[in-house]
Structures are given as structure tokens and as C-alpha cells.
Amino acid sequence: MENLKDLQQDWIKKFDKPFIIAGPCSAESEEQVMETAKQIDKSYVTVFRAGIWKPRTKPGSFEGIGEIGLKWLQKVKQTYGIPVATEIANAEHAKLALEYDVDYLWIGARSTVNPFTIQEIAEAINGTNKVVLVKNPVNPDLDLWIGALERFVAQGVKNLGVIHRGFSAYKKNKYRNNPEWQIALEFKNRYPNIPIITDPSHICGNREGIYDISQQAFNHKFAGLMIETHRNPDEAWSDANQQVTPDELLRILKKLEIRNNDDSDAIFHSKLNALRTQIDELDHQILDLINDRFGISKQIGELKKEHNVAVFQSDRWNEIIKDSKEKGAKIGLSGEFVEKLLQLIHVESVEIQNQIMVDKTTKA
């Protein structure tokens, strides 16, 4: 078996512009597929995509149009001269996609998480020259992601890439799937030869954030993007909120700044952007945690009101400061910093509880 690190991905090197995959989340009708493909600007978009089979979280949702959609992809390729891509989720999908000469095959996050599924798909496309793009698994597991690629390499599949689509988390924040850039960057560090494409549609779960995530991907010098694009997103049968019109797609792509690989400071800026991205993610996590803390403060305020207990409890506050300073010292934080930080949070917490008392007193 060839080593994943030794594979030279010549398929991506032939492109002199970012590798952009665009098209609807799902193929819904021949007219919808053809009209969307017609409207997409081919001078920016490299590959047209459409989901033919749609793995869904719950039964009863639209799960794809099936094999007939592959005929529509064939027609797109013949009519507009643009390569096409679709997701394959099992061995039967894989065989049909090859039969209909789909140019790029991608493996979804729900499939990547299951080594048995990946093995069956890899065996079904043994030795193919098609490009296979593997999305990161749903959960943040870098080894599972790498293992999926190694299974394809073992079956003689040499044209590979990965799609960074973010990772599920128990607690949702502003992202549908947390980008966890550090995982994608660690993959890039280990396998600089394997192209990385970011899927801002699935990271955001809404169209408003697509530009920002796309720009971050290019700041990290990723190879391209996969952006869900529909002629009329609000009428889409699946993931309507995260799809953009072809016109909006073009506006986003024109606005993006592509980092110059010949820049003498490219490595510096790449590392700096990676570190700044990690800070941004941690800041968001801190704000989410503070918001959770204030939510508990509200519950405490309700409880104190119910039992006629004063808001400020000096013994409790002194205990918090003492314990936090000790914890801070163990991890290298000064006592002064810890106290100032907690003072700010405590003042806001007391205000929240006071407001509950006042509101309830007024209503009474």
C-alpha cells in the first residue's frame, strides 16, 4: 500500500484558481438542476454539485431523488461542459456514480464516522481514477478522518482530497457545526500534499456566515470551497437556510481575498491567522460559558426571591475569590487578574438577581 503522505495530488495542481464546488444541496427536478447550473458563473466555479442521496438525521425527511438525478448531472456536464460531483453513502451509490461517470465523489460526515461503510465504498470503487473527497467525521476525531483516507489508498484510490465541514457539538452556538479550525490545520500540517476544501454552508447552517468562513479558509491557504447554491434557496427541499443564489455566490467569490503563495511572509501570515482563529474560537466559547453562568444566576435570583434571601452573600463571594485565586495560581494566572475578572462577572450577576427581585416586587 502506498503511503498517504507520498501521494502527489496532480489533479488539484492543474487548476490555476481556487477549486470551487457549487450547486444545490439536493437535486429536486431536472429543471431546477439545469437552471441552477445555467446561472452559476463557470469562470469562478470549477465543479457543479448536487445531492442525489441525502442521509438525514430523522426518517420522513426528503432523502434524495435517487438514480434519476444522476441523469440530470450527466446532462449538466454535456450541456455546460462543467465536471459534476455528488455524495456517495454506500457501495451501491458508488457503483451507480461510476456508471454515470460522475467526476468527483464525496464521502459525507456520517459515512466517514463508520469504518465499515468506508471500507465497503472503497472496495466498490477499487482502483478508480475519479477524485474522492472525504468530509471530516461528525465528531472531532482526526485519526478517524485519516483512517478513512488510508482505506481508499489501500484500494488503489490515489486522487484524494478532504472537505472540512465542521464538527457536531452537544451544545449549539452560532455555528451549525463548529469549525474547529485547529483540527483541519493539524491535518494540513501532517498531510500538506492532500488538498483541503472548506464547506462553509454546513459549518454555518445559514447563508449569512458563508463569506466569513470562506475567507478564513483562504487565510489558511486551503485549496477551495464547497458552497451550496440554489436558483431559489427559500424553496429548497433541504437545508434552505444555508443555500445562496448563483448571484450571491458570485458576489461572495468576487469579494474573497486569495492569499499569494509566493508571498515571502506567507508562512508567517498563515501561522498568525491560524493562531488568531483559535483565539476567536476560544473567545466565542468564553462568551457562551459566561452566558450559561448568567442563566444560572437568574435561577439563583428566582430561588432567593422565593425564600426571601438577600442577593449578596459575602461568605459565598469570599469563598469564590479564595478558591479561584488558588486555581489561577496553579495554571499561571495572577491573583489580581483573577479577582478583577470575577469582579466584573460578579457585578453583572448581582445586577441580574437584583432585577429579578425588582421585577417580581413590581408585579406583586
C-alpha positions in Angstrom: 0.0 0.0 0.0 1.2 3.5 -0.8 1.8 5.9 2.0 -0.8 8.7 2.2 2.0 11.2 2.7 3.7 10.2 -0.5 0.7 10.7 -2.9 1.2 13.6 -5.3 -2.2 15.1 -6.0 -1.7 16.3 -9.6 -5.5 16.6 -10.0 -5.6 19.8 -8.0 -2.4 21.2 -9.5 -4.0 21.7 -12.9 -6.2 24.4 -11.6 -4.8 28.0 -11.7 -7.6 29.3 -9.5 -9.3 28.2 -6.3 -11.2 24.9 -6.5 -14.9 25.8 -6.1 -17.7 23.3 -6.0 -21.2 24.8 -6.1 -24.7 23.6 -6.7 -27.9 22.7 -4.8 -27.9 20.7 -1.6 -30.4 18.3 -3.3 -31.3 17.7 -6.9 -35.1 18.2 -6.9 -36.1 18.3 -10.6 -34.3 18.3 -13.9 -35.5 21.9 -14.4 -34.1 23.0 -11.0 -30.7 21.3 -11.6 -30.3 22.7 -15.2 -31.4 26.2 -14.3 -29.1 26.4 -11.3 -26.2 25.1 -13.4 -27.0 27.6 -16.1 -27.0 30.6 -13.7 -23.7 29.6 -11.9 -20.7 31.6 -13.2 -18.4 28.9 -14.7 -15.4 31.3 -14.7 -15.4 31.1 -10.9 -17.0 27.7 -10.3 -14.9 24.6 -11.1 -17.4 21.8 -10.4 -21.2 21.6 -10.2 -22.6 19.6 -7.3 -26.0 18.2 -6.4 -27.0 15.7 -3.7 -28.7 12.7 -5.2 -29.0 10.7 -2.0 -29.4 12.6 1.2 -28.5 11.0 4.6 -30.9 12.7 7.0 -30.9 12.7 10.8 -34.6 11.7 11.1 -36.8 9.5 8.9 -39.6 11.1 6.9 -37.4 13.9 5.6 -36.6 14.2 1.9 -33.8 11.7 1.3 -32.9 12.4 -2.3 -34.3 11.9 -5.7 -32.2 8.8 -6.4 -30.7 7.4 -9.6 -32.6 9.7 -12.0 -30.7 12.6 -10.6 -27.5 11.2 -12.0 -29.0 11.5 -15.5 -29.6 15.2 -14.7 -25.9 15.6 -13.7 -24.9 13.9 -17.0 -27.0 16.5 -18.8 -25.3 19.4 -16.9 -21.9 18.1 -17.9 -22.9 17.6 -21.6 -24.7 21.0 -21.8 -22.3 23.3 -19.9 -19.0 21.4 -20.1 -18.5 21.5 -16.3 -17.5 18.5 -14.2 -20.0 17.2 -11.7 -19.9 15.9 -8.2 -22.2 14.0 -5.8 -22.2 12.3 -2.4 -22.0 8.6 -2.1 -23.1 7.0 1.1 -22.8 3.3 0.4 -21.3 0.8 -2.1 -24.4 0.8 -4.4 -24.3 4.6 -4.6 -20.6 4.3 -5.5 -21.2 1.9 -8.3 -24.0 4.0 -9.8 -21.9 7.2 -9.6 -19.2 5.5 -11.6 -21.7 4.1 -14.1 -23.0 7.6 -14.8 -19.4 9.0 -15.0 -19.6 11.4 -12.1 -16.3 13.2 -11.9 -15.9 13.9 -8.2 -17.3 11.7 -5.4 -17.5 12.9 -1.9 -18.0 11.0 1.3 -20.3 12.6 3.9 -19.5 13.1 7.5 -22.0 10.5 8.6 -20.2 7.9 6.4 -16.7 8.9 7.4 -17.5 8.1 11.0 -18.1 4.4 10.2 -15.1 2.4 9.1 -17.2 -0.4 7.8 -19.1 1.9 5.5 -15.9 3.4 4.2 -14.3 0.0 3.6 -17.3 -1.1 1.5 -17.3 2.1 -0.6 -13.5 1.9 -1.1 -13.8 -1.7 -2.3 -16.7 -0.7 -4.6 -14.5 1.9 -6.4 -11.3 0.0 -6.2 -8.6 1.5 -8.4 -10.7 4.3 -9.8 -9.1 7.5 -11.2 -12.0 9.6 -10.0 -11.3 12.2 -7.3 -12.6 11.2 -3.9 -13.2 13.9 -1.4 -13.6 12.8 2.2 -15.5 15.0 4.7 -14.4 15.1 8.2 -16.3 12.8 10.6 -19.2 14.3 12.5 -17.2 14.0 15.7 -13.9 15.8 16.2 -11.7 12.7 15.6 -8.6 13.4 13.4 -7.5 9.8 13.3 -10.9 8.6 12.1 -10.6 11.2 9.2 -7.1 10.0 8.3 -8.1 6.3 8.6 -10.9 6.8 6.0 -8.3 8.1 3.5 -6.0 5.3 4.3 -8.8 2.8 3.4 -9.2 4.4 0.0 -5.4 4.4 -0.6 -5.4 0.6 0.3 -7.9 0.0 -2.5 -5.7 1.8 -5.1 -7.6 5.1 -5.0 -4.9 7.8 -5.4 -6.8 11.0 -6.3 -7.9 12.3 -2.9 -8.8 15.4 -1.0 -10.7 16.3 2.2 -13.6 18.5 2.9 -13.6 20.5 6.2 -17.3 20.8 7.1 -17.1 21.4 10.8 -17.9 19.1 13.8 -21.0 18.5 15.7 -21.2 19.6 19.3 -23.6 18.7 22.1 -24.2 22.4 22.8 -25.0 24.5 19.7 -23.7 28.0 19.2 -23.7 30.4 16.3 -22.5 27.5 14.0 -24.4 24.5 12.8 -21.1 22.6 13.0 -18.2 24.1 15.0 -15.3 24.8 12.5 -12.7 23.5 15.0 -10.0 25.0 12.6 -7.2 23.6 14.7 -8.2 20.1 13.6 -8.2 20.9 9.9 -4.9 22.8 10.4 -3.4 19.8 12.1 -4.5 17.7 9.2 -2.8 20.1 6.8 0.3 20.1 8.9 0.5 16.3 8.8 -0.5 15.9 5.1 0.4 19.1 3.2 0.1 17.1 0.0 -3.6 16.4 0.4 -5.9 19.3 -0.7 -8.3 20.7 1.9 -11.6 22.2 0.8 -13.9 24.0 3.3 -17.7 23.7 3.3 -18.9 26.9 4.8 -22.6 26.0 4.1 -22.5 23.2 6.6 -20.3 25.0 9.1 -22.7 28.0 9.3 -26.1 26.4 8.7 -27.1 29.8 7.4 -26.1 31.9 4.4 -25.1 35.0 6.4 -21.9 33.5 7.7 -20.6 31.9 4.4 -18.4 34.8 3.4 -16.5 35.0 6.7 -15.9 31.2 6.9 -14.8 31.2 3.2 -12.3 34.0 3.8 -10.9 32.2 6.9 -10.4 29.1 4.7 -8.4 31.1 2.2 -6.5 32.8 5.0 -5.3 29.3 5.9 -4.4 28.7 2.2 -7.0 25.9 1.8 -7.4 24.8 -1.8 -11.1 25.7 -2.2 -14.7 25.8 -1.1 -17.9 23.8 -1.4 -20.9 26.2 -1.3 -24.5 25.1 -1.6 -26.2 27.1 -4.4 -29.8 27.0 -5.5 -31.8 29.0 -8.0 -34.4 29.8 -5.3 -33.0 28.8 -1.9 -36.1 29.7 0.1 -38.0 26.9 -1.9 -35.3 24.3 -1.4 -36.4 20.9 -0.3 -33.4 20.5 2.1 -31.1 22.9 4.0 -32.8 26.0 2.6 -31.3 28.4 5.2 -27.7 27.6 4.2 -28.0 27.9 0.4 -27.3 31.0 -1.7 -28.5 32.1 -5.1 -25.9 32.0 -8.0 -25.8 35.8 -7.9 -25.0 35.8 -4.2 -22.4 33.1 -4.8 -20.7 35.2 -7.4 -20.7 38.3 -5.0 -19.1 36.2 -2.3 -16.4 34.7 -4.6 -15.5 38.1 -6.1 -15.2 39.6 -2.6 -12.8 36.9 -1.3 -9.1 37.7 -1.0 -6.9 34.9 -2.2 -3.6 34.7 -0.4 -0.5 34.7 -2.6 1.6 31.6 -2.2 4.7 33.4 -3.4 4.5 36.0 -0.6 7.8 35.8 1.3 5.7 36.3 4.5 3.2 33.6 3.6 4.2 31.2 6.3 4.2 33.9 8.9 0.7 35.1 8.0 -0.6 31.5 7.7 0.6 30.7 11.2 -0.6 34.1 12.6 -4.1 33.6 11.1 -4.3 30.0 12.5 -3.5 31.3 16.0 -5.9 34.2 15.7 -8.6 31.8 14.6 -8.0 29.7 17.7 -8.3 32.8 19.8 -11.6 33.7 18.1 -13.0 30.3 18.8 -11.9 30.4 22.4 -13.4 33.9 22.8 -16.7 32.6 21.5 -16.6 29.6 23.9 -15.8 32.0 26.8 -18.8 34.2 25.9 -21.1 31.1 25.7 -19.9 29.9 29.1 -20.5 33.4 30.7 -23.9 33.4 29.2 -24.6 30.0 30.7 -23.3 31.3 34.1 -25.7 34.2 33.9 -28.5 31.8 33.1 -27.8 30.1 36.4 -27.6 33.4 38.2 -31.2 34.1 37.0 -32.3 30.8 38.6 -30.5 31.7 41.8 -32.3 35.0 41.8 -35.6 33.3 41.4 -34.8 30.9 44.3 -33.6 33.7 46.6 -36.7 35.7 45.9 -38.9 32.7 46.7 -37.2 32.2 50.0 -36.7 35.9 50.8 -32.9 35.7 50.9 -30.6 38.7 50.3 -28.9 38.8 46.9 -25.4 39.5 48.1 -23.8 36.7 50.3 -20.4 37.9 51.4 -19.3 34.5 52.7 -20.0 32.9 49.4 -18.2 35.6 47.5 -15.1 35.4 49.6 -15.1 31.6 49.1 -15.3 32.1 45.3 -12.4 34.5 45.3 -10.2 32.3 47.5 -10.8 29.1 45.5 -10.4 30.9 42.2 -7.2 32.5 43.1 -5.8 29.2 44.2 -6.9 27.6 40.9 -5.5 30.5 39.0 -2.1 30.3 40.7 -1.8 26.6 39.7 -2.3 27.5 36.0 -0.1 30.6 36.0 -2.7 33.4 36.4 -2.1 36.2 38.8 -4.4 36.7 41.8 -5.0 40.3 40.7 -6.2 39.2 37.2 -8.5 36.5 38.6 -10.1 38.9 41.1 -10.6 41.6 38.5 -12.2 39.2 36.1 -14.5 37.7 38.7 -15.4 41.1 40.0 -16.8 42.0 36.5 -18.8 38.8 36.3 -20.0 39.1 39.9 -21.2 42.6 39.5 -23.3 41.6 36.4 -24.6 38.5 38.2 -25.7 40.6 41.2 -27.4 43.1 38.9 -29.3 40.2 37.2 -30.5 38.9 40.5 -31.5 42.4 41.7 -33.5 42.9 38.5 -35.4 39.7 39.2 -36.2 40.9 42.7 -37.4 44.3 41.4 -39.4 42.9 38.6 -41.2 40.5 40.8 -41.8 43.1 43.6 -43.3 45.5 41.0 -45.6 42.8 39.6 -46.7 41.9 43.1 
